[in-house]
Amino acid sequence: MQLWDVTVAAVFWWGVVESRKLRGISSSYKRFYKERKSFMCIDGSKIIPFEYVNDDYCDCEDGSDEPGTSACPRGRFYCTNLGFRPHYIPSSRVNDGICDCCDASDEYNSHARCKNSCWSLGQRERAHVEGQMRTLDEGLRLKQQLIEEGVLLWREKQAQLRELQQVAEDLQIKLEDHRRRKHEADRLKDQTLKALEGRDSDPQHHGSAPTSTFQLLDSNKDGSITVEEVREKVALVKDEERVLSAAEAQIKDAAGGLVGEDPHLKAADRAVEWEATNLKKVEEDYESVNTEMSDLQRKLAIDYGTDWEFLYLNNQCYKLRVYEYTYSLCPFNQVTQQNTAGTEVSLGKWGMWAGTKNLYSHMVYENGEPCWQGGSRSTTVTLTCGTETGLRSVKEPSKCQYIMDFQTPVACQPALKQWGIHSEL
């Protein structure tokens, strides 16, 4: 009976010693702590007897001989945390009376009464991650729809551009034709004026002119008309503010009838006016089509993702109120900030994609309005996965430098599912 008691006590003592030696070690490091006569510090700096491991005295500079105690300043204690996430804590926290490991393994020899809360923590964490996975699944489904819509929209924009280019070519031909016709109308008018001037200089036509008109223009009655006499009388024609005398009215009618009332000249004037009106309309149409075409070409030159999945964000704006400011993000255009008084400030214009591992994870908007400290305002937008599209947060970590969190289904990546729940728990 005594031999049995001694055997049980020995087995128990060996288990305690073994447990003491292996405490605070992750499964990947257990190969360094196999029971043997000696122990080599993991950094290879020293060999010590194996019984020195976890004896509460630091022998190795890297602290590897004391993974389960607080003896070494550089030591680390491994929390197994079965049911939750395992992690390391500094060995100085071992047996300090505060529960750092949810499985309470760090307080094995202290007055603290720690409960194992790993399972309940794990349940909450699993529920959270599973919710994230459901969001990811839904986001990926919506993303696929947006990709399909983006491809169709891209094709529509390309077709629209081809149509505009054809319209521009047709208007170019029409514009050249109208310019030619306007030039021809001007030429015919000039010919008509020259013909009328030639007729007026012909003595036969002078003979047929009314004698009374000559007499009215000959102010000093010397039988000839000087330039000053003509200017004096014709000036009265333009003076519409006062009542004309009978003689002045006769001069006006006579002067107007010499050239201005000629039916050929009137027809030429109408032709010039008509062609000028038509030319102006075609020029306006041509300019409008070219402006629309240039705007569309500029938009199509933007990188909307490998599958044009971000194209649906173009021509959209998303707002978020933060205290007294309203922030507006118009993807691929600009970012603005508006106060309660309605004053709007540019926080940057579309610059580029700036993600590292994933190029399309960050947007940069630059060259906003000048900052009072120098430089210009800029905004970095981080795109996160979600089932809805919208601004989630805006911060200004440094003066005139803004960061935004923008949620959208097209930011969801299938690669996220590879590490999802398994990496968390």
Secondary structure, DSSP 8 states (H G I E B T S, - for coil): -HHHHHHHHHHHHHHHHHHHHHTT--GGGGGGG-SSSEEE-TTSS-EEEGGGTTSSS--STTSTT-TTSS--TT-EEEE--TTS--EEEEGGGTTSSS--STT-GGGTTSS------HHHHHHHHHHHHHHHHHHHHHHHHHHHHHHHHHHHHHHHHHHHHHHHHHHHHHHHHHHHHHHHHHHHHHHHHHHHHHHHHHHHTSHHHHHTS-HHHHHHH-TT-SS---HHHHHHHHHHHH--SS---HHHHHHHHHHHHHTTT-HHHHHHHHHHHHHHHHHHHHHHHHHHHHHHHHHHHHHHTS---TTSTTGGGTT--EEEEETTEEEEEETTTEEEEE-TT--EEEEEEEEEE--SSSGGGEEEEE--SB-TTSSB-EEEEEEEE-SS-EEEEEEEEETTEEEEEEEEGGG--TTHHHHHHHHH-
